[in-house]
Amino acid sequence: MSKPLRVLIVEDSEDDAELLVRELCRGGYKPQHARVDTAAAMTDALVGGEWEVILADYYMPHFDALAALQLARDSGRDLPFIIVSGTIGEDIAVEAMKAGAHDYLVKGHLARLVPAVERELREAEVRRARRRTERELLESQLKFEALLENSPHAVVISDRQGRIVLVNRETERHLRLQPRGAAGPKCGGADATAVPPVACRPSPELSRRAQRPANGRRALAVRAAQGWYGISR
C-alpha cells in the first residue's frame, strides 16, 4: 500500500517536477504535491499547507534553493529540505549544506531520492521527539519548582556531595537566619546564625560544608553569593 507524502516541490520545470513525483511513486509513496517557482508562491504554500518534505531545484529564473531554504527556516517548521538539481560545483553544494539543506541530489541520478527522503523523514521525527521531551522536562521542572516554592513545609535539597542546591521560601522563613556573628534565634533545636536569601532554583553559587567544632556540636556552613553562613547543632 502506498504511503501518503505531502511534498512541496520548488521547481520551475513541470517535467522535472513530474520526474520527482514518479520516482516517489516507484518508491512506494503516494505524493500529494504542489509546485512553486517564486518566493511569493512558496510563502503562500508554506502558510496554506502541511508539508512533510521540500524538494528544491538549485537554479531557477526568479528563485533559487538558498532563498527557498531561508523561507522554509523562517516559517519556523523543521522540514527536510533536499536539493535536487543539475550538476553544480562542489563549493556550491557545500554552501547549501552549511546553510541548512539536508541533502543534495543530481537530477540525472534519482535512485537516491527515495532513500534520502526516508532518511530525512526519520531524522525529522527524531528531532521532533527530542523537542517534545525537552519541552515536557521543562514543564515538569517548572511545576516542581512551583510546588516546592509554595509548599507549607521547609525543604532543603542537596547533591551527592552534600552541597545545598535548592531551598524553598518556607525554609528561609522558618529558620529566620541572620549573617554569621549576629545573635540568632533558636529554630527547631538549631542555633540559627545565618540565612542566605536563596531563591527556589538550582544555583552553582550555593553549597554547604559540614564540620565538627571542638565542643562536639555539629556545624553546618552554608555559602551563598553574599558569603558564608552557619547553623550549629
C-alpha atoms as one frame of an Amber mdcrd trajectory, in Angstrom:
protein
   0.000   0.000   0.000   1.372   3.399  -0.983   2.315   5.781   1.825   0.899
   9.315   1.543   3.527  12.041   1.419   2.912  15.792   1.342   5.755  17.224
  -0.689   6.425  20.799  -1.763   8.436  20.947  -4.990  10.373  24.138  -5.668
  10.974  23.787  -9.393  10.408  25.900 -12.498  10.126  22.880 -14.822   6.866
  20.929 -14.771   8.582  17.992 -16.493  11.318  17.792 -13.852   8.720  18.026
 -11.095   6.805  15.115 -12.629  10.017  13.069 -12.721  10.356  13.559  -8.981
   6.728  12.570  -8.381   7.091   9.411 -10.484  10.264   8.433  -8.626   8.487
   8.828  -5.304   5.607   6.713  -6.579   8.033   3.970  -7.629   9.463   4.104
  -4.131   6.123   3.303  -2.513   4.806   6.802  -1.867   1.575   8.475  -2.927
   2.692  12.103  -3.185   0.327  14.968  -2.585   2.369  17.755  -4.084   2.435
  21.360  -5.180   4.979  23.046  -7.410   6.214  26.616  -6.839   8.947  28.631
  -8.515   8.841  32.059  -6.843   9.292  33.343  -3.303   5.703  34.603  -3.166
   4.261  31.267  -4.308   6.383  29.358  -1.810   5.378  31.652   1.041   1.704
  31.077   0.219   2.292  27.317   0.025   4.028  27.230   3.403   1.198  29.163
   5.003  -1.554  27.094   3.423  -0.116  23.566   3.509   1.141  20.980   5.994
   4.184  19.720   4.152   6.447  16.850   5.186   9.391  17.427   2.860  10.663
  20.061   0.411  12.452  19.185  -2.828  14.115  22.162  -4.484  15.960  22.867
  -7.715  19.046  25.000  -7.181  18.818  27.376 -10.146  15.553  28.936 -11.340
  14.921  32.105 -13.363  13.316  34.013 -10.470  14.280  31.963  -7.438  16.962
  29.650  -6.070  17.390  26.919  -3.472  19.145  29.087  -0.886  16.321  31.633
  -0.915  13.794  28.796  -0.690  15.718  27.309   2.227  15.618  30.635   4.068
  11.856  30.866   3.583  11.453  27.350   4.955  13.538  28.230   8.011  11.656
  31.497   8.513   8.387  29.561   8.603   9.503  28.007  11.886   8.930  24.454
  10.652  11.516  21.707  10.804  11.026  20.380   7.271  13.516  18.127   5.486
  14.969  20.219   2.656  16.561  18.277  -0.181  18.137  19.968  -3.188  17.593
  18.124  -6.462  19.408  19.940  -9.232  21.632  19.654 -12.241  25.369  19.439
 -11.854  26.693  22.252  -9.680  30.105  22.870  -8.219  31.155  21.178  -5.011
  31.649  24.545  -3.334  28.012  25.477  -4.018  26.795  22.134  -2.671  28.860
  22.629   0.493  27.471  26.148   0.885  23.928  24.818   0.634  24.562  22.118
   3.238  26.108  24.652   5.604  23.068  26.866   5.130  20.847  24.037   6.401
  19.955  21.850   3.416  19.709  18.219   4.492  20.905  16.586   1.278  21.836
  17.251  -2.334  20.943  15.040  -5.304  21.735  15.270  -9.004  18.692  15.160
 -11.296  20.277  12.576 -13.560  20.733  10.158 -10.644  17.409   9.973  -8.828
  17.963   6.478  -7.418  18.976   8.183  -4.166  15.790  10.223  -3.927  13.576
   7.786  -2.021  16.319   6.642   0.419  17.179  10.289   1.078  13.530  11.208
   1.702  13.026   8.225   4.018  16.180   9.041   5.984  15.319  12.713   6.400
  11.751  11.934   7.455  13.142   9.671  10.176  15.649  12.309  11.280  12.924
  14.964  11.392  10.821  12.712  13.636  13.805  12.168  15.944  14.261  15.948
  16.227  10.550  16.437  16.959  10.626  13.725  19.631  13.679  15.327  21.236
  11.983  18.718  21.316   8.855  17.154  22.867  10.960  15.501  25.553  12.820
  18.731  26.303   9.534  20.645  26.486   7.986  18.052  28.823  11.070  18.092
  31.051  10.958  21.877  31.253   7.248  21.841  32.099   7.876  19.200  34.766
  10.725  21.230  36.256   8.622  24.386  36.385   5.770  22.526  38.089   8.177
  21.018  40.610   9.706  24.393  41.419   6.279  25.982  41.782   5.129  23.223
  44.152   8.354  23.436  46.136   8.319  27.203  46.433   4.702  27.238  47.601
   4.994  24.233  49.909   3.964  24.863  53.543   6.950  22.728  54.589  10.601
  23.760  54.750  12.555  21.867  52.083  16.315  21.721  51.525  17.775  19.645
  48.692  21.447  18.738  48.418  23.506  16.921  45.800  25.530  13.741  46.332
  28.484  15.756  47.600  26.303  17.248  50.311  26.104  20.687  48.731  22.819
  22.514  49.031  21.487  23.166  45.584  17.921  24.224  46.301  15.883  25.593
  49.216  12.374  26.986  49.301  10.854  30.126  50.736   9.427  28.305  53.762
  12.946  27.199  54.752  14.115  30.811  54.814  11.027  31.954  56.687  11.182
  29.117  59.205  14.879  29.447  60.067  14.933  33.252  60.005  18.717  33.127
  59.829  20.984  36.158  60.112  24.565  36.836  58.971  27.217  34.931  60.949
  28.240  36.694  64.145  24.807  38.152  64.864  22.658  36.753  67.639  20.222
  34.343  66.117  17.049  32.719  67.411  16.652  29.023  68.229  14.987  27.188
  65.368  13.926  23.584  65.816  16.839  22.778  68.104  19.414  24.518  65.924
  21.209  27.741  66.702  20.485  29.737  63.575  23.286  32.173  62.950  22.828
  32.739  59.230  20.459  32.662  56.337  21.222  33.465  52.720  18.227  34.750
  50.808  18.046  31.846  48.342  15.572  31.641  45.500  13.862  28.347  44.716
  16.081  27.304  41.857  19.386  25.455  41.395  22.388  27.720  41.934  26.042
  26.855  41.238  26.972  29.575  43.772  25.241  27.734  46.616  26.953  24.896
  48.503  27.437  23.635  52.029  30.145  22.113  54.163  29.865  20.293  57.470
  32.427  20.453  60.209  32.556  19.298  63.845  33.824  22.010  66.222  35.852
  21.245  69.375  32.734  21.414  71.549  31.316  18.426  69.676  28.351  20.316
  68.232  27.797  19.834  64.554  28.050  22.998  62.472  26.571  23.480  59.043
  28.105  26.213  56.933  26.053  27.493  54.036  27.645  29.573  51.315  25.692
  31.925  49.103  26.743  34.727  46.803  26.849  37.057  49.855  29.334  34.836
  51.740  29.376  32.005  54.275  26.615  31.492  56.813  26.421  28.895  59.581
  23.981  26.782  61.572  25.248  24.806  64.571  23.575  21.848  66.217
